[in-house]
Amino acid sequence: MVLLEPPPGRQVFRLDFEPASDDIDENGHVNNVVYLRWAQDMGVAHWRSLTPGEEQARWAWVALRHEIDYRRPLLPDEVGHGRTWVAEAAQGPRFDRFIRIDAADGAMCAQVTTTWVLIEQATGRPKRVPPWMMEMFA
């Protein structure tokens, strides 16, 4: 497994996660599906942190695909440190996002490669990612 790292100069959005008691599974660590929720939360938070409200009302993102690698369990009293960045270019309406969640010791707990599709809210149809969005995330 190749560990995901943002390319030099790429904008990186950060978000920390403190596991709730419901996030811990019968094995005593953060359940695998929680990482997927955190990955989605990071993507949404990144979008909202950069995008003006009127553009958020005009556009939406829907997940097309998620691929998750798990490496080290995150334990109940640990904080997950998330980082996310996007691909250098969109492919029509598709946009790849990369997410890595590490423990405080820097060890990778999970990493996600996810593909999102841009949807125009008024029509509910996919639309090509405009250049201003690419620049905003770069």
Backbone as a chain_set.jsonl record, in Angstrom:
{"seq": "MVLLEPPPGRQVFRLDFEPASDDIDENGHVNNVVYLRWAQDMGVAHWRSLTPGEEQARWAWVALRHEIDYRRPLLPDEVGHGRTWVAEAAQGPRFDRFIRIDAADGAMCAQVTTTWVLIEQATGRPKRVPPWMMEMFA", "coords": {"N": [[0.849, -1.179, 0.0], [0.604, 2.125, -0.908], [1.296, 5.026, 0.83], [-0.818, 7.802, 1.1], [0.025, 11.109, 0.356], [-0.092, 14.642, 0.27], [0.66, 16.397, -2.763], [3.575, 18.515, -3.182], [2.976, 21.92, -2.414], [0.234, 21.728, -2.703], [-3.008, 22.657, -1.619], [-4.113, 21.909, 1.624], [-6.673, 20.71, 3.638], [-7.57, 20.548, 7.024], [-8.881, 18.578, 9.685], [-9.88, 17.563, 12.869], [-10.829, 14.582, 14.638], [-12.718, 13.327, 17.26], [-13.362, 10.328, 18.631], [-16.641, 9.192, 19.376], [-18.491, 7.383, 21.889], [-20.206, 5.652, 20.544], [-18.832, 5.234, 18.221], [-16.973, 3.309, 18.63], [-16.19, -0.052, 18.163], [-16.929, -3.593, 18.718], [-14.397, -4.601, 18.885], [-12.958, -2.777, 20.234], [-11.959, -0.474, 19.069], [-12.068, 2.362, 16.762], [-14.728, 1.935, 14.58], [-14.71, 0.601, 11.264], [-16.575, 1.73, 9.426], [-16.952, 4.231, 10.443], [-14.775, 5.72, 9.66], [-15.404, 6.172, 6.995], [-17.624, 7.871, 7.269], [-16.318, 10.026, 8.502], [-14.611, 10.727, 6.412], [-16.446, 11.659, 4.503], [-17.511, 13.783, 5.978], [-15.239, 15.406, 6.108], [-14.834, 16.111, 3.409], [-17.164, 17.595, 2.869], [-16.925, 19.648, 4.799], [-14.584, 20.883, 3.901], [-15.368, 21.86, 1.355], [-17.434, 23.634, 2.181], [-15.937, 25.433, 3.679], [-14.582, 26.951, 1.84], [-16.313, 27.841, -0.158], [-18.552, 30.31, -1.324], [-21.803, 31.093, 0.048], [-23.924, 31.436, -1.862], [-22.988, 29.96, -4.004], [-22.818, 27.45, -2.858], [-25.514, 26.942, -2.616], [-26.162, 26.654, -5.244], [-24.743, 24.463, -6.243], [-24.047, 20.951, -5.714], [-22.463, 18.078, -4.285], [-22.115, 14.65, -4.998], [-21.278, 11.438, -3.848], [-19.476, 9.114, -5.733], [-17.706, 6.997, -5.64], [-15.824, 5.232, -3.193], [-12.722, 4.319, -1.861], [-11.111, 2.603, 0.587], [-8.321, 2.233, 2.691], [-7.18, 0.512, 5.482], [-5.031, 0.73, 8.268], [-3.956, 1.065, 10.896], [-5.496, 0.699, 14.04], [-7.602, 3.193, 15.482], [-7.861, 4.201, 18.701], [-10.166, 4.402, 21.551], [-9.535, 6.716, 23.229], [-8.013, 8.298, 21.639], [-7.241, 10.929, 19.294], [-8.211, 11.517, 15.993], [-6.397, 12.786, 13.297], [-7.253, 14.452, 10.56], [-6.545, 14.934, 7.105], [-7.162, 16.456, 3.994], [-7.133, 16.704, 0.44], [-7.376, 17.661, -3.012], [-7.508, 16.247, -6.348], [-5.316, 17.199, -9.041], [-6.648, 17.888, -11.355], [-9.988, 17.975, -12.644], [-12.234, 15.54, -14.048], [-14.305, 16.083, -16.317], [-17.425, 16.083, -14.853], [-16.459, 14.821, -12.641], [-14.478, 14.52, -9.691], [-11.631, 13.88, -7.923], [-10.819, 13.14, -4.556], [-8.61, 13.067, -1.822], [-7.979, 11.563, 1.27], [-6.574, 11.391, 4.449], [-6.301, 9.902, 7.565], [-4.738, 10.182, 10.54], [-3.201, 8.951, 13.57], [-2.283, 10.515, 16.702], [0.409, 9.979, 16.959], [1.311, 10.087, 14.423], [1.049, 7.881, 12.838], [-0.55, 6.284, 10.124], [-3.97, 5.73, 10.141], [-6.231, 5.334, 8.536], [-6.828, 5.681, 5.035], [-8.319, 7.342, 2.295], [-9.451, 7.249, -0.992], [-11.507, 9.007, -2.965], [-14.223, 9.572, -5.191], [-16.08, 12.214, -6.408], [-19.07, 13.663, -7.764], [-20.071, 16.55, -9.443], [-23.074, 18.265, -9.068], [-25.661, 20.146, -10.48], [-27.842, 21.989, -8.639], [-30.394, 23.015, -9.424], [-31.192, 21.493, -11.624], [-30.531, 18.922, -11.0], [-28.68, 17.476, -12.35], [-25.515, 16.146, -13.498], [-22.671, 18.29, -13.893], [-19.941, 19.761, -15.651], [-16.948, 20.345, -13.866], [-16.286, 23.607, -13.04], [-13.585, 25.87, -13.97], [-13.033, 27.777, -11.884], [-13.644, 26.41, -9.544], [-11.705, 24.428, -9.467], [-9.435, 26.028, -9.184], [-9.991, 27.142, -6.696], [-9.686, 24.995, -4.945], [-7.054, 24.358, -5.366]], "CA": [[0.0, 0.0, 0.0], [1.307, 3.407, -0.984], [0.665, 5.999, 1.717], [-1.185, 9.05, 0.448], [0.59, 12.37, 0.841], [-0.4, 15.702, -0.697], [1.808, 16.884, -3.546], [4.109, 19.805, -2.713], [2.24, 23.107, -2.829], [-1.208, 21.483, -2.764], [-3.764, 23.111, -0.457], [-4.55, 20.807, 2.471], [-7.657, 21.06, 4.658], [-7.373, 19.689, 8.201], [-9.997, 18.463, 10.614], [-9.64, 16.527, 13.87], [-11.99, 13.777, 15.004], [-12.675, 12.665, 18.557], [-14.359, 9.261, 18.577], [-17.707, 9.093, 20.371], [-18.606, 5.998, 22.366], [-20.88, 4.863, 19.499], [-17.885, 4.991, 17.132], [-16.1, 2.208, 19.026], [-16.842, -1.337, 17.887], [-16.706, -4.672, 19.693], [-12.962, -4.863, 18.968], [-12.367, -1.765, 21.092], [-11.379, 0.648, 18.326], [-13.009, 3.04, 15.87], [-15.268, 1.04, 13.568], [-14.312, 0.945, 9.899], [-17.549, 2.589, 8.738], [-16.813, 5.583, 10.982], [-13.812, 6.412, 8.801], [-16.132, 6.621, 5.808], [-18.39, 9.057, 7.689], [-15.365, 11.104, 8.695], [-14.142, 11.143, 5.085], [-17.509, 12.479, 3.923], [-17.556, 15.019, 6.763], [-14.095, 16.239, 5.715], [-15.088, 16.663, 2.079], [-18.208, 18.619, 2.993], [-16.37, 20.78, 5.549], [-13.621, 21.554, 3.025], [-16.203, 22.582, 0.383], [-18.121, 24.753, 2.842], [-14.976, 26.414, 4.177], [-14.055, 27.745, 0.735], [-17.312, 28.21, -1.154], [-19.589, 31.267, -0.902], [-23.134, 30.52, 0.261], [-24.744, 31.385, -3.081], [-22.491, 28.854, -4.827], [-23.231, 26.224, -2.175], [-26.928, 26.736, -2.942], [-26.265, 26.321, -6.669], [-24.057, 23.211, -6.548], [-23.96, 19.899, -4.7], [-21.569, 16.973, -4.631], [-22.558, 13.313, -4.599], [-20.185, 10.476, -3.893], [-19.581, 8.078, -6.752], [-16.894, 5.846, -5.265], [-14.88, 5.365, -2.083], [-11.797, 3.209, -1.665], [-10.506, 2.855, 1.898], [-7.288, 1.35, 3.217], [-7.044, 0.598, 6.938], [-3.689, 0.287, 8.631], [-3.755, 1.019, 12.344], [-6.739, 1.095, 14.7], [-7.661, 4.381, 16.321], [-8.437, 3.738, 19.962], [-11.182, 5.306, 22.099], [-9.066, 7.978, 23.803], [-7.137, 8.972, 20.686], [-7.839, 11.878, 18.357], [-7.795, 11.325, 14.606], [-6.026, 14.028, 12.616], [-7.569, 14.271, 9.157], [-6.079, 15.857, 6.068], [-7.74, 16.172, 2.691], [-6.743, 17.531, -0.696], [-8.047, 17.195, -4.219], [-6.672, 15.964, -7.513], [-4.866, 18.381, -9.776], [-7.62, 18.229, -12.398], [-11.255, 17.252, -12.685], [-12.523, 14.809, -15.281], [-15.711, 16.433, -16.569], [-18.089, 16.376, -13.581], [-15.844, 14.018, -11.581], [-13.412, 15.178, -8.954], [-11.077, 12.967, -6.924], [-10.403, 13.703, -3.28], [-7.776, 12.153, -1.054], [-8.137, 11.811, 2.704], [-5.756, 10.547, 5.31], [-6.568, 10.103, 8.988], [-3.605, 9.68, 11.306], [-3.231, 9.058, 15.025], [-1.412, 11.582, 17.207], [1.811, 9.597, 16.767], [1.612, 10.231, 13.003], [0.78, 6.64, 12.113], [-1.77, 6.326, 9.321], [-5.033, 4.819, 10.563], [-7.011, 5.022, 7.335], [-6.732, 6.631, 3.946], [-9.464, 7.192, 1.401], [-9.498, 7.885, -2.298], [-12.942, 9.092, -3.206], [-14.615, 10.312, -6.387], [-17.323, 12.955, -6.251], [-19.637, 14.2, -8.997], [-20.696, 17.85, -9.258], [-24.476, 18.296, -9.483], [-26.334, 21.441, -10.465], [-29.022, 21.809, -7.783], [-31.646, 23.353, -10.116], [-31.575, 20.447, -12.58], [-30.217, 17.6, -10.469], [-27.847, 16.793, -13.34], [-24.072, 16.397, -13.406], [-22.111, 19.381, -14.695], [-18.478, 19.83, -15.686], [-16.388, 21.16, -12.794], [-15.766, 24.837, -13.634], [-12.2, 26.209, -13.596], [-12.915, 28.498, -10.609], [-13.642, 25.431, -8.45], [-10.373, 23.818, -9.459], [-8.506, 27.02, -8.62], [-10.328, 27.318, -5.29], [-9.142, 23.871, -4.196], [-5.621, 24.168, -5.624]], "C": [[0.89, 1.236, 0.0], [0.569, 4.397, -0.088], [0.399, 7.294, 0.955], [-0.53, 10.229, 1.146], [0.242, 13.441, -0.188], [0.842, 16.107, -1.479], [2.3, 18.217, -2.989], [3.295, 20.97, -3.284], [0.735, 22.939, -2.89], [-1.859, 21.988, -1.484], [-4.28, 21.893, 0.313], [-5.514, 21.357, 3.518], [-7.506, 20.058, 5.791], [-8.602, 19.728, 9.105], [-9.687, 17.321, 11.578], [-10.951, 15.848, 14.24], [-11.751, 13.132, 16.364], [-13.752, 11.59, 18.551], [-15.367, 9.345, 19.721], [-17.817, 7.628, 20.794], [-19.271, 5.103, 21.318], [-19.963, 4.544, 18.318], [-16.991, 3.778, 17.391], [-16.843, 0.885, 18.841], [-16.482, -2.379, 18.939], [-15.237, -5.062, 19.819], [-12.223, -3.794, 19.768], [-11.676, -0.63, 20.365], [-12.429, 1.254, 17.409], [-13.421, 2.073, 14.763], [-14.91, 1.533, 12.169], [-15.29, 1.883, 9.208], [-17.483, 4.027, 9.248], [-15.823, 6.378, 10.134], [-14.476, 6.919, 7.528], [-16.953, 7.867, 6.128], [-17.468, 10.249, 7.862], [-14.853, 11.626, 7.354], [-15.188, 12.035, 4.414], [-17.604, 13.812, 4.664], [-16.414, 15.963, 6.364], [-14.329, 16.888, 4.364], [-16.101, 17.79, 2.126], [-17.66, 19.854, 3.709], [-15.377, 21.574, 4.692], [-14.362, 22.415, 2.01], [-16.827, 23.82, 1.024], [-17.156, 25.824, 3.332], [-14.491, 27.359, 3.081], [-15.117, 28.391, -0.146], [-18.329, 29.198, -0.609], [-20.967, 30.602, -0.847], [-23.977, 30.406, -0.996], [-24.275, 30.269, -4.004], [-22.819, 27.508, -4.185], [-24.695, 25.902, -2.487], [-27.104, 26.292, -4.394], [-25.742, 24.926, -6.996], [-24.127, 22.233, -5.387], [-22.982, 18.842, -5.207], [-22.213, 15.674, -4.173], [-21.383, 12.359, -4.764], [-20.475, 9.414, -4.947], [-18.856, 6.812, -6.309], [-15.997, 6.197, -4.086], [-14.004, 4.116, -2.047], [-11.015, 3.506, -0.398], [-9.474, 1.788, 2.216], [-7.207, 1.596, 4.712], [-5.671, 0.058, 7.317], [-3.502, 0.107, 10.134], [-5.043, 1.447, 13.025], [-6.576, 2.383, 15.504], [-8.447, 3.987, 17.56], [-9.339, 4.796, 20.583], [-10.686, 6.651, 22.606], [-8.144, 8.754, 22.874], [-7.936, 9.939, 19.815], [-7.297, 11.561, 16.971], [-7.534, 12.674, 13.955], [-6.214, 13.811, 11.122], [-6.978, 15.353, 8.276], [-6.763, 15.461, 4.768], [-7.235, 17.177, 1.669], [-7.385, 16.915, -1.933], [-7.035, 16.953, -5.336], [-6.333, 17.261, -8.231], [-5.893, 18.83, -10.81], [-8.88, 17.395, -12.235], [-11.352, 16.503, -14.011], [-14.002, 15.01, -15.576], [-16.366, 16.81, -15.259], [-17.453, 15.66, -12.383], [-14.613, 14.705, -11.001], [-12.907, 14.202, -7.906], [-10.594, 13.737, -5.708], [-9.632, 12.625, -2.542], [-7.852, 12.553, 0.41], [-7.232, 10.853, 3.451], [-6.058, 10.918, 6.747], [-5.471, 9.392, 9.763], [-3.897, 9.775, 12.795], [-2.256, 10.16, 15.44], [0.069, 11.264, 17.004], [2.235, 9.673, 15.297], [1.373, 8.984, 12.182], [-0.553, 6.75, 11.367], [-2.759, 5.279, 9.838], [-5.859, 4.375, 9.362], [-6.732, 6.084, 6.291], [-7.812, 6.291, 2.936], [-9.179, 7.916, 0.094], [-10.96, 7.852, -2.699], [-13.206, 9.945, -4.449], [-15.985, 10.919, -6.153], [-17.781, 13.469, -7.615], [-20.351, 15.507, -8.661], [-22.099, 17.827, -9.864], [-24.982, 19.727, -9.425], [-27.658, 21.257, -9.732], [-30.336, 22.006, -8.55], [-32.126, 22.227, -11.025], [-31.377, 19.045, -12.037], [-29.309, 16.8, -11.389], [-26.367, 17.107, -13.128], [-23.646, 17.515, -14.348], [-20.59, 19.339, -14.597], [-18.0, 20.754, -14.555], [-15.78, 22.418, -13.424], [-14.351, 25.152, -13.142], [-12.082, 26.915, -12.247], [-12.925, 27.539, -9.422], [-12.282, 24.759, -8.336], [-9.363, 24.766, -8.812], [-8.723, 27.188, -7.127], [-9.69, 26.209, -4.43], [-7.629, 23.699, -4.351], [-4.803, 24.845, -4.545]], "O": [[1.809, 1.362, 0.81], [-0.64, 4.587, -0.228], [1.272, 7.813, 0.259], [-0.534, 10.325, 2.374], [0.276, 13.177, -1.39], [1.943, 16.155, -0.929], [1.526, 18.964, -2.39], [2.972, 21.001, -4.471], [0.02, 23.917, -3.109], [-1.333, 21.777, -0.391], [-4.82, 20.959, -0.281], [-5.216, 22.339, 4.198], [-7.335, 18.862, 5.552], [-9.259, 20.757, 9.262], [-9.279, 16.239, 11.156], [-12.027, 16.442, 14.168], [-10.73, 12.482, 16.593], [-14.939, 11.91, 18.473], [-14.998, 9.541, 20.879], [-17.291, 6.741, 20.121], [-18.938, 3.923, 21.214], [-20.282, 3.678, 17.504], [-16.33, 3.282, 16.479], [-17.973, 0.723, 19.301], [-15.813, -2.076, 19.927], [-14.864, -5.774, 20.752], [-11.011, -3.886, 19.963], [-10.891, 0.104, 20.966], [-13.538, 0.734, 17.288], [-12.577, 1.472, 14.098], [-14.821, 2.737, 11.927], [-14.858, 2.761, 8.462], [-17.915, 4.947, 8.554], [-16.013, 7.574, 9.913], [-14.132, 7.996, 7.04], [-16.973, 8.815, 5.343], [-17.787, 11.356, 7.427], [-14.681, 12.833, 7.181], [-14.841, 13.057, 3.822], [-17.762, 14.858, 4.034], [-16.605, 17.176, 6.292], [-14.057, 18.075, 4.186], [-15.913, 18.827, 1.49], [-17.903, 20.98, 3.275], [-15.343, 22.803, 4.759], [-14.017, 23.581, 1.823], [-16.754, 24.918, 0.473], [-17.518, 26.999, 3.395], [-14.034, 28.462, 3.38], [-14.842, 29.389, -0.812], [-18.913, 28.965, 0.449], [-21.253, 29.671, -1.6], [-24.669, 29.408, -1.192], [-25.089, 29.686, -4.721], [-23.071, 26.531, -4.89], [-25.069, 24.736, -2.608], [-28.086, 25.629, -4.729], [-26.235, 24.277, -7.918], [-24.25, 22.63, -4.229], [-22.718, 18.739, -6.405], [-22.789, 15.607, -3.087], [-20.599, 12.471, -5.707], [-21.585, 8.889, -5.032], [-19.317, 5.699, -6.561], [-15.478, 7.309, -3.991], [-14.495, 2.996, -2.186], [-10.335, 4.529, -0.306], [-9.716, 0.595, 2.034], [-7.168, 2.742, 5.161], [-5.207, -0.939, 6.764], [-2.949, -0.899, 10.58], [-5.635, 2.454, 12.637], [-5.539, 2.62, 16.123], [-9.571, 3.495, 17.463], [-9.289, 5.961, 20.19], [-11.377, 7.653, 22.422], [-7.557, 9.758, 23.278], [-9.142, 9.782, 19.627], [-6.097, 11.361, 16.787], [-8.351, 13.59, 14.051], [-5.446, 13.087, 10.488], [-6.918, 16.525, 8.649], [-6.924, 14.276, 4.476], [-6.952, 18.332, 1.985], [-7.874, 15.786, -1.896], [-5.885, 17.388, -5.277], [-6.989, 18.285, -8.041], [-5.997, 20.02, -11.106], [-8.841, 16.263, -11.753], [-10.636, 16.804, -14.966], [-14.847, 14.223, -15.149], [-15.927, 17.755, -14.603], [-17.865, 15.872, -11.242], [-13.836, 15.359, -11.696], [-13.689, 13.739, -7.075], [-10.039, 14.83, -5.816], [-9.951, 11.439, -2.622], [-7.796, 13.736, 0.746], [-7.139, 9.669, 3.128], [-6.07, 12.094, 7.108], [-5.295, 8.178, 9.662], [-4.729, 10.572, 13.229], [-1.498, 10.671, 14.615], [0.891, 12.174, 16.891], [3.378, 9.363, 14.961], [1.482, 9.018, 10.957], [-1.545, 7.241, 11.905], [-2.429, 4.099, 9.957], [-6.149, 3.19, 9.195], [-6.438, 7.235, 6.614], [-8.172, 5.13, 2.743], [-8.721, 9.059, 0.089], [-11.572, 6.786, -2.763], [-12.494, 10.913, -4.715], [-16.927, 10.234, -5.754], [-16.964, 13.682, -8.51], [-21.138, 15.57, -7.716], [-22.289, 17.427, -11.013], [-24.761, 20.434, -8.442], [-28.499, 20.464, -10.153], [-31.286, 21.249, -8.351], [-33.331, 22.026, -11.181], [-31.97, 18.088, -12.537], [-29.176, 15.586, -11.232], [-26.008, 18.181, -12.646], [-24.182, 17.666, -15.446], [-20.032, 18.93, -13.579], [-18.582, 21.813, -14.321], [-14.869, 22.321, -14.246], [-13.964, 24.756, -12.043], [-11.115, 26.675, -11.524], [-12.292, 27.813, -8.403], [-11.773, 24.548, -7.235], [-8.542, 24.35, -7.995], [-7.766, 27.355, -6.371], [-9.216, 26.468, -3.324], [-6.997, 22.986, -3.572], [-3.573, 24.8, -4.583]]}, "num_chains": 1, "name": "protein.A"}
